[in-house]
Amino acid sequence: MKSLTRHLTFNVPARMDFVNVTREVESIVHESGVREGLVLVNRRQP
């Protein structure tokens, strides 16, 4: 089973905001070489 872990950091101007991470996630999935499966995206609280 293939797996890949990446940690992305985003700075937002407000305490709460929306960030579109689609392109970053697509790039990471492409890099991983995984063709079928699930992507788990979590938000870490400071």
C-alpha distance matrix in Angstrom:
0.0 3.8 6.6 10.3 13.4 16.8 20.2 22.8 26.5 29.2 32.9 34.7 38.5 38.7 37.3 35.5 34.5 32.1 29.8 28.0 24.6 23.5 23.9 22.2 19.1 19.2 19.5 16.5 14.3 15.9 15.4 11.6 11.4 9.3 11.6 11.0 10.2 12.1 13.8 15.4 18.7 20.9 24.4 25.5 29.1 31.3
3.8 0.0 3.8 7.0 10.5 13.7 17.2 19.7 23.4 26.1 29.9 31.9 35.7 36.1 34.9 33.3 32.0 29.7 27.1 25.3 21.7 20.7 20.8 18.8 16.0 16.1 16.0 13.0 11.0 12.6 11.7 7.9 8.3 6.8 10.0 10.3 9.7 11.2 12.0 13.9 16.7 19.2 22.5 23.6 27.3 29.2
6.6 3.8 0.0 3.8 6.9 10.2 13.6 16.3 19.9 22.7 26.4 28.4 32.2 32.6 31.4 29.9 28.7 26.6 24.0 22.6 19.0 18.5 18.8 16.4 13.6 14.6 14.4 11.0 9.7 12.1 11.0 7.4 9.3 7.9 11.4 11.4 9.9 10.1 9.8 11.0 13.5 15.7 18.9 19.8 23.6 25.4
10.3 7.0 3.8 0.0 3.8 6.7 10.3 12.9 16.5 19.5 23.1 25.4 29.2 29.9 28.8 27.5 26.3 24.3 21.5 20.3 16.6 16.5 16.4 13.6 11.4 12.8 12.1 8.3 8.4 10.9 9.1 6.3 9.5 9.1 12.7 13.3 11.9 11.4 9.8 10.7 12.1 14.2 16.9 17.7 21.4 23.0
13.4 10.5 6.9 3.8 0.0 3.8 6.9 10.0 13.4 16.5 20.1 22.4 26.2 26.8 25.5 24.5 23.6 22.0 19.4 18.8 15.1 15.9 16.1 12.9 11.0 13.4 12.8 9.0 10.2 13.0 11.3 9.3 12.9 12.5 15.8 16.0 14.1 12.6 10.1 9.7 10.2 11.6 13.8 14.2 17.9 19.3
16.8 13.7 10.2 6.7 3.8 0.0 3.8 6.4 10.0 13.1 16.6 19.2 23.0 23.9 22.9 22.1 21.0 19.5 16.6 16.3 12.6 14.0 13.8 10.2 9.4 12.2 11.1 7.8 10.2 12.8 11.0 10.4 14.1 14.2 17.3 17.9 16.2 14.3 11.2 10.6 9.9 11.0 12.5 12.9 16.4 17.4
20.2 17.2 13.6 10.3 6.9 3.8 0.0 3.8 6.7 10.1 13.4 16.1 19.8 20.6 19.6 19.1 18.3 17.4 14.7 15.2 12.0 14.3 14.5 10.8 10.7 14.1 13.2 10.5 13.2 15.8 14.3 14.0 17.7 17.7 20.6 20.9 19.0 16.6 13.1 11.6 9.7 9.8 10.1 9.9 13.2 13.8
22.8 19.7 16.3 12.9 10.0 6.4 3.8 0.0 3.8 6.7 10.3 12.9 16.6 17.8 17.3 16.7 15.5 14.5 11.6 12.2 9.3 12.1 12.1 8.6 9.5 13.0 12.2 10.5 13.5 15.9 14.8 15.3 18.9 19.1 21.5 21.9 20.2 17.7 14.0 12.8 10.0 10.2 9.8 10.2 13.0 13.5
26.5 23.4 19.9 16.5 13.4 10.0 6.7 3.8 0.0 3.8 6.8 9.8 13.4 14.7 14.4 14.5 13.6 13.4 10.9 12.6 10.6 14.0 14.1 11.1 12.6 16.0 15.2 14.1 17.1 19.3 18.3 19.1 22.6 22.8 25.1 25.5 23.7 21.0 17.2 15.6 12.4 11.7 9.9 9.7 11.5 11.3
29.2 26.1 22.7 19.5 16.5 13.1 10.1 6.7 3.8 0.0 3.8 6.3 10.0 11.6 11.9 11.8 10.5 10.6 8.2 10.5 9.6 13.3 13.6 11.4 13.4 16.5 16.2 15.8 18.7 20.7 20.3 21.4 24.6 24.8 26.7 27.0 25.3 22.4 18.6 17.1 13.5 12.9 10.6 11.0 12.1 11.9
32.9 29.9 26.4 23.1 20.1 16.6 13.4 10.3 6.8 3.8 0.0 3.8 6.8 8.9 9.8 10.7 9.8 11.1 9.6 12.6 12.7 16.4 16.7 14.8 17.0 20.0 19.7 19.5 22.4 24.4 23.9 25.1 28.4 28.6 30.4 30.7 28.9 25.9 22.2 20.5 16.8 15.6 12.8 12.7 12.6 11.7
34.7 31.9 28.4 25.4 22.4 19.2 16.1 12.9 9.8 6.3 3.8 0.0 3.8 5.6 7.3 7.8 6.6 8.6 8.3 11.7 12.9 16.5 17.3 16.1 18.1 21.0 21.3 21.4 24.0 26.0 26.0 27.2 30.3 30.2 31.7 31.7 29.8 26.7 23.0 21.3 17.5 16.3 13.2 13.7 13.1 12.7
38.5 35.7 32.2 29.2 26.2 23.0 19.8 16.6 13.4 10.0 6.8 3.8 0.0 3.8 7.0 8.3 7.8 10.6 11.1 14.6 16.3 19.7 20.5 19.6 21.7 24.5 24.7 25.1 27.6 29.6 29.6 30.9 33.9 33.9 35.3 35.3 33.4 30.2 26.7 24.8 21.1 19.7 16.4 16.7 15.4 14.6
38.7 36.1 32.6 29.9 26.8 23.9 20.6 17.8 14.7 11.6 8.9 5.6 3.8 0.0 3.8 5.3 6.2 9.8 11.5 15.2 17.1 20.5 22.0 21.1 22.7 25.6 26.3 26.4 28.6 30.9 31.1 32.1 35.1 34.6 35.9 35.5 33.4 30.0 26.5 24.4 20.6 18.8 15.3 15.7 13.8 13.5
37.3 34.9 31.4 28.8 25.5 22.9 19.6 17.3 14.4 11.9 9.8 7.3 7.0 3.8 0.0 3.8 6.7 10.4 12.3 16.1 17.5 21.0 22.8 21.6 22.6 25.9 26.7 26.3 28.4 31.0 31.2 31.6 34.7 34.0 35.5 34.8 32.3 28.7 25.4 22.8 19.2 16.8 13.2 13.1 10.7 10.6
35.5 33.3 29.9 27.5 24.5 22.1 19.1 16.7 14.5 11.8 10.7 7.8 8.3 5.3 3.8 0.0 3.8 7.2 9.8 13.4 15.2 18.4 20.6 19.9 20.6 23.6 24.9 24.7 26.4 29.1 29.6 30.0 32.9 31.9 33.1 32.2 29.8 26.2 23.0 20.6 17.0 15.0 11.7 12.7 11.0 12.1
34.5 32.0 28.7 26.3 23.6 21.0 18.3 15.5 13.6 10.5 9.8 6.6 7.8 6.2 6.7 3.8 0.0 3.8 6.5 10.0 12.4 15.4 17.5 17.2 18.1 20.9 22.3 22.5 24.1 26.6 27.4 28.1 30.8 30.0 30.9 30.2 28.1 24.7 21.5 19.6 16.0 14.8 12.0 13.7 13.0 14.3
32.1 29.7 26.6 24.3 22.0 19.5 17.4 14.5 13.4 10.6 11.1 8.6 10.6 9.8 10.4 7.2 3.8 0.0 3.8 6.6 9.4 12.0 14.4 14.5 15.2 17.7 19.4 19.9 21.2 23.6 24.8 25.5 28.0 27.0 27.7 27.0 25.2 21.9 18.8 17.3 13.9 13.5 11.5 14.1 14.4 16.2
29.8 27.1 24.0 21.5 19.4 16.6 14.7 11.6 10.9 8.2 9.6 8.3 11.1 11.5 12.3 9.8 6.5 3.8 0.0 3.8 6.0 9.1 11.0 10.9 12.1 14.6 15.9 16.5 18.2 20.3 21.3 22.3 24.8 24.2 25.1 24.8 23.2 20.2 16.8 15.8 12.3 12.6 11.1 13.7 14.7 16.3
28.0 25.3 22.6 20.3 18.8 16.3 15.2 12.2 12.6 10.5 12.6 11.7 14.6 15.2 16.1 13.4 10.0 6.6 3.8 0.0 3.8 5.7 7.8 8.8 9.7 11.5 13.3 14.4 15.7 17.5 19.0 20.2 22.3 21.7 22.2 22.1 20.9 18.1 15.0 14.8 11.9 13.3 12.8 15.8 17.5 19.3
24.6 21.7 19.0 16.6 15.1 12.6 12.0 9.3 10.6 9.6 12.7 12.9 16.3 17.1 17.5 15.2 12.4 9.4 6.0 3.8 0.0 3.8 5.7 5.4 6.1 8.6 10.1 10.7 12.2 14.3 15.5 16.6 18.9 18.4 19.3 19.4 18.2 15.5 12.2 12.2 9.4 11.4 11.5 14.4 16.8 18.6
23.5 20.7 18.5 16.5 15.9 14.0 14.3 12.1 14.0 13.3 16.4 16.5 19.7 20.5 21.0 18.4 15.4 12.0 9.1 5.7 3.8 0.0 3.8 5.5 5.2 6.0 8.6 10.0 10.5 12.2 14.2 15.4 17.0 16.4 16.6 16.9 16.2 14.0 11.2 12.4 10.6 13.4 14.3 17.5 20.1 22.1
23.9 20.8 18.8 16.4 16.1 13.8 14.5 12.1 14.1 13.6 16.7 17.3 20.5 22.0 22.8 20.6 17.5 14.4 11.0 7.8 5.7 3.8 0.0 3.8 5.5 5.1 6.1 8.7 9.9 10.5 12.3 14.3 15.9 16.2 16.6 17.6 17.5 16.0 13.2 14.7 13.1 15.9 16.7 19.5 22.1 23.7
22.2 18.8 16.4 13.6 12.9 10.2 10.8 8.6 11.1 11.4 14.8 16.1 19.6 21.1 21.6 19.9 17.2 14.5 10.9 8.8 5.4 5.5 3.8 0.0 3.8 5.5 5.2 6.3 8.7 10.0 10.6 12.4 14.8 15.3 16.5 17.6 17.1 15.3 12.1 13.1 11.3 13.8 14.6 16.8 19.7 21.0
19.1 16.0 13.6 11.4 11.0 9.4 10.7 9.5 12.6 13.4 17.0 18.1 21.7 22.7 22.6 20.6 18.1 15.2 12.1 9.7 6.1 5.2 5.5 3.8 0.0 3.8 5.4 5.1 6.1 8.5 9.8 10.5 12.8 12.4 13.6 14.2 13.4 11.5 8.3 9.8 8.7 11.9 13.6 16.2 19.4 21.3
19.2 16.1 14.6 12.8 13.4 12.2 14.1 13.0 16.0 16.5 20.0 21.0 24.5 25.6 25.9 23.6 20.9 17.7 14.6 11.5 8.6 6.0 5.1 5.5 3.8 0.0 3.8 5.5 5.2 6.1 8.6 9.9 11.2 11.1 11.6 12.8 13.0 12.0 9.8 12.3 12.0 15.4 17.3 20.0 23.2 25.1
19.5 16.0 14.4 12.1 12.8 11.1 13.2 12.2 15.2 16.2 19.7 21.3 24.7 26.3 26.7 24.9 22.3 19.4 15.9 13.3 10.1 8.6 6.1 5.2 5.4 3.8 0.0 3.8 5.5 5.1 6.2 8.7 10.3 11.5 12.7 14.7 15.1 14.5 12.1 14.3 13.8 17.0 18.5 20.7 23.9 25.3
16.5 13.0 11.0 8.3 9.0 7.8 10.5 10.5 14.1 15.8 19.5 21.4 25.1 26.4 26.3 24.7 22.5 19.9 16.5 14.4 10.7 10.0 8.7 6.3 5.1 5.5 3.8 0.0 3.8 5.4 5.0 6.2 8.9 9.8 11.9 13.5 13.3 12.5 10.0 11.9 11.8 14.8 16.7 18.5 22.0 23.4
14.3 11.0 9.7 8.4 10.2 10.2 13.2 13.5 17.1 18.7 22.4 24.0 27.6 28.6 28.4 26.4 24.1 21.2 18.2 15.7 12.2 10.5 9.9 8.7 6.1 5.2 5.5 3.8 0.0 3.8 5.4 5.1 6.7 6.5 8.2 9.8 9.9 9.7 8.1 11.0 11.9 15.4 18.0 20.1 23.7 25.6
15.9 12.6 12.1 10.9 13.0 12.8 15.8 15.9 19.3 20.7 24.4 26.0 29.6 30.9 31.0 29.1 26.6 23.6 20.3 17.5 14.3 12.2 10.5 10.0 8.5 6.1 5.1 5.4 3.8 0.0 3.8 5.5 5.6 7.1 8.2 10.9 12.3 12.9 11.7 14.8 15.6 19.0 21.4 23.5 27.0 28.7
15.4 11.7 11.0 9.1 11.3 11.0 14.3 14.8 18.3 20.3 23.9 26.0 29.6 31.1 31.2 29.6 27.4 24.8 21.3 19.0 15.5 14.2 12.3 10.6 9.8 8.6 6.2 5.0 5.4 3.8 0.0 3.8 5.5 8.2 10.5 13.2 14.1 14.6 13.1 15.6 16.3 19.3 21.5 23.0 26.6 27.8
11.6 7.9 7.4 6.3 9.3 10.4 14.0 15.3 19.1 21.4 25.1 27.2 30.9 32.1 31.6 30.0 28.1 25.5 22.3 20.2 16.6 15.4 14.3 12.4 10.5 9.9 8.7 6.2 5.1 5.5 3.8 0.0 3.8 5.4 8.7 10.9 11.4 12.2 11.2 13.7 15.1 18.1 20.7 22.2 25.9 27.4
11.4 8.3 9.3 9.5 12.9 14.1 17.7 18.9 22.6 24.6 28.4 30.3 33.9 35.1 34.7 32.9 30.8 28.0 24.8 22.3 18.9 17.0 15.9 14.8 12.8 11.2 10.3 8.9 6.7 5.6 5.5 3.8 0.0 3.8 6.2 9.3 11.0 12.8 12.8 15.9 17.7 21.0 23.8 25.6 29.3 31.0
9.3 6.8 7.9 9.1 12.5 14.2 17.7 19.1 22.8 24.8 28.6 30.2 33.9 34.6 34.0 31.9 30.0 27.0 24.2 21.7 18.4 16.4 16.2 15.3 12.4 11.1 11.5 9.8 6.5 7.1 8.2 5.4 3.8 0.0 3.8 5.8 7.3 9.4 10.2 13.5 15.9 19.2 22.4 24.4 28.1 30.2
11.6 10.0 11.4 12.7 15.8 17.3 20.6 21.5 25.1 26.7 30.4 31.7 35.3 35.9 35.5 33.1 30.9 27.7 25.1 22.2 19.3 16.6 16.6 16.5 13.6 11.6 12.7 11.9 8.2 8.2 10.5 8.7 6.2 3.8 0.0 3.8 6.9 9.8 11.3 15.0 17.4 21.0 24.2 26.6 30.2 32.6
11.0 10.3 11.4 13.3 16.0 17.9 20.9 21.9 25.5 27.0 30.7 31.7 35.3 35.5 34.8 32.2 30.2 27.0 24.8 22.1 19.4 16.9 17.6 17.6 14.2 12.8 14.7 13.5 9.8 10.9 13.2 10.9 9.3 5.8 3.8 0.0 3.8 7.2 9.7 13.2 16.2 19.7 23.1 25.6 29.2 31.9
10.2 9.7 9.9 11.9 14.1 16.2 19.0 20.2 23.7 25.3 28.9 29.8 33.4 33.4 32.3 29.8 28.1 25.2 23.2 20.9 18.2 16.2 17.5 17.1 13.4 13.0 15.1 13.3 9.9 12.3 14.1 11.4 11.0 7.3 6.9 3.8 0.0 3.8 7.0 10.1 13.4 16.6 20.2 22.6 26.2 29.0
12.1 11.2 10.1 11.4 12.6 14.3 16.6 17.7 21.0 22.4 25.9 26.7 30.2 30.0 28.7 26.2 24.7 21.9 20.2 18.1 15.5 14.0 16.0 15.3 11.5 12.0 14.5 12.5 9.7 12.9 14.6 12.2 12.8 9.4 9.8 7.2 3.8 0.0 3.8 6.5 9.8 13.0 16.6 19.2 22.6 25.6
13.8 12.0 9.8 9.8 10.1 11.2 13.1 14.0 17.2 18.6 22.2 23.0 26.7 26.5 25.4 23.0 21.5 18.8 16.8 15.0 12.2 11.2 13.2 12.1 8.3 9.8 12.1 10.0 8.1 11.7 13.1 11.2 12.8 10.2 11.3 9.7 7.0 3.8 0.0 3.8 6.5 10.0 13.4 16.0 19.5 22.3
15.4 13.9 11.0 10.7 9.7 10.6 11.6 12.8 15.6 17.1 20.5 21.3 24.8 24.4 22.8 20.6 19.6 17.3 15.8 14.8 12.2 12.4 14.7 13.1 9.8 12.3 14.3 11.9 11.0 14.8 15.6 13.7 15.9 13.5 15.0 13.2 10.1 6.5 3.8 0.0 3.8 6.5 10.2 12.7 16.1 19.1
18.7 16.7 13.5 12.1 10.2 9.9 9.7 10.0 12.4 13.5 16.8 17.5 21.1 20.6 19.2 17.0 16.0 13.9 12.3 11.9 9.4 10.6 13.1 11.3 8.7 12.0 13.8 11.8 11.9 15.6 16.3 15.1 17.7 15.9 17.4 16.2 13.4 9.8 6.5 3.8 0.0 3.8 6.9 9.8 13.2 16.1
20.9 19.2 15.7 14.2 11.6 11.0 9.8 10.2 11.7 12.9 15.6 16.3 19.7 18.8 16.8 15.0 14.8 13.5 12.6 13.3 11.4 13.4 15.9 13.8 11.9 15.4 17.0 14.8 15.4 19.0 19.3 18.1 21.0 19.2 21.0 19.7 16.6 13.0 10.0 6.5 3.8 0.0 3.8 6.4 9.6 12.8
24.4 22.5 18.9 16.9 13.8 12.5 10.1 9.8 9.9 10.6 12.8 13.2 16.4 15.3 13.2 11.7 12.0 11.5 11.1 12.8 11.5 14.3 16.7 14.6 13.6 17.3 18.5 16.7 18.0 21.4 21.5 20.7 23.8 22.4 24.2 23.1 20.2 16.6 13.4 10.2 6.9 3.8 0.0 3.8 6.4 9.5
25.5 23.6 19.8 17.7 14.2 12.9 9.9 10.2 9.7 11.0 12.7 13.7 16.7 15.7 13.1 12.7 13.7 14.1 13.7 15.8 14.4 17.5 19.5 16.8 16.2 20.0 20.7 18.5 20.1 23.5 23.0 22.2 25.6 24.4 26.6 25.6 22.6 19.2 16.0 12.7 9.8 6.4 3.8 0.0 3.8 6.4
29.1 27.3 23.6 21.4 17.9 16.4 13.2 13.0 11.5 12.1 12.6 13.1 15.4 13.8 10.7 11.0 13.0 14.4 14.7 17.5 16.8 20.1 22.1 19.7 19.4 23.2 23.9 22.0 23.7 27.0 26.6 25.9 29.3 28.1 30.2 29.2 26.2 22.6 19.5 16.1 13.2 9.6 6.4 3.8 0.0 3.8
31.3 29.2 25.4 23.0 19.3 17.4 13.8 13.5 11.3 11.9 11.7 12.7 14.6 13.5 10.6 12.1 14.3 16.2 16.3 19.3 18.6 22.1 23.7 21.0 21.3 25.1 25.3 23.4 25.6 28.7 27.8 27.4 31.0 30.2 32.6 31.9 29.0 25.6 22.3 19.1 16.1 12.8 9.5 6.4 3.8 0.0
